[in-house]
Amino acid sequence: MTNNNILKKISIANNLKHFEIKEIFELGGFAFSSSQIKAFMAGSKNKNYVKLSDEHFEGFLNGFIIYSRGTVDEPTLLPRTVESFIIGLIESGNTDAIEEIRCLIEAVKD
């Protein structure tokens, strides 16, 4: 399996949008344009396909760790994946889940 395929699978499994993938690469130390991200995500037979190097893929994985759990220096921040999940619950109108999360937060405070 290629780095590009693994990148696609991680993106699909975590419901990542192109702008989030771009941000993850930036957290890993690489700045790519939106068109470069799309080229990484393109199929290998697509004319715009660009092979993702091991170095860039490692940067993505390192950035994904920071994106998912927050930086080591600021562990009190809410990880972005959790934040995105909560925003998704709010947007979908899932009030039961939001209320349960609120109760859990209150229990932790006490």
C-alpha positions in Angstrom: 0.0 0.0 0.0 1.4 3.4 -0.9 1.6 6.5 1.3 -1.1 8.1 -0.8 -3.5 5.2 -0.2 -2.8 5.3 3.5 -3.4 9.1 3.5 -6.7 8.6 1.8 -7.8 5.9 4.2 -6.9 8.0 7.3 -8.7 11.0 5.8 -11.8 9.0 5.1 -11.8 7.2 8.4 -11.5 10.5 10.3 -13.8 12.4 7.9 -11.1 15.0 7.2 -11.7 17.7 4.6 -9.0 19.0 2.3 -8.5 22.2 4.4 -8.0 20.0 7.5 -5.5 17.8 5.7 -3.7 21.0 4.7 -3.6 22.2 8.3 -2.4 18.8 9.5 0.5 18.9 7.0 1.3 22.4 8.4 1.4 21.1 11.9 3.8 18.5 10.7 6.1 21.1 9.2 5.0 21.2 5.5 3.1 23.8 3.7 1.2 22.6 0.7 -1.4 24.3 -1.5 -4.9 23.0 -1.9 -4.0 21.7 -5.4 -1.1 19.8 -4.0 -3.3 18.1 -1.4 -5.8 17.2 -4.1 -2.9 15.7 -6.2 -1.9 13.5 -3.2 -5.5 12.4 -2.9 -6.0 11.7 -6.6 -5.9 8.2 -8.0 -2.6 6.9 -9.3 -4.0 6.9 -12.9 -5.1 10.5 -12.6 -2.9 13.0 -14.6 -2.7 15.3 -11.5 -1.4 12.5 -9.2 1.7 13.2 -7.1 3.4 10.5 -5.1 3.6 11.3 -1.4 7.2 10.9 -0.2 8.0 9.1 3.0 9.3 12.4 4.5 6.0 14.2 3.7 3.9 11.3 5.0 5.9 11.2 8.2 5.1 15.0 8.6 1.5 14.3 8.0 1.4 11.6 10.7 3.3 13.8 13.2 0.8 16.6 12.4 -2.1 14.3 12.8 -1.0 13.4 16.3 -0.8 17.1 17.2 -4.2 17.7 15.5 -5.8 14.8 17.3 -4.5 15.3 20.9 -3.1 18.8 21.0 0.4 19.9 21.6 2.5 18.4 24.4 3.1 21.9 25.8 -0.6 22.7 26.1 -2.3 19.5 27.2 -5.3 21.3 28.6 -6.5 22.3 25.2 -9.4 20.3 23.8 -8.1 18.1 20.9 -9.3 19.2 17.6 -10.9 15.9 16.7 -13.0 16.0 19.9 -13.9 19.6 19.1 -14.9 18.7 15.5 -17.0 15.8 16.8 -18.8 18.1 19.3 -19.4 20.7 16.5 -20.8 17.9 14.3 -23.2 16.8 17.1 -24.4 20.4 17.5 -24.9 20.9 13.7 -26.8 17.6 13.5 -29.1 18.7 16.4 -28.2 15.7 18.6 -29.2 17.4 21.9 -29.2 14.1 23.9 -25.5 13.6 23.1 -24.7 17.3 23.8 -26.5 17.1 27.2 -24.6 13.9 28.1 -21.3 15.6 27.3 -22.3 18.6 29.4 -23.1 16.3 32.3 -19.7 14.5 32.0 -17.9 17.9 32.0 -19.9 19.0 35.1 -19.0 15.7 36.8 -15.3 16.2 36.1 -15.4 19.7 37.6 -16.9 18.4 40.8 
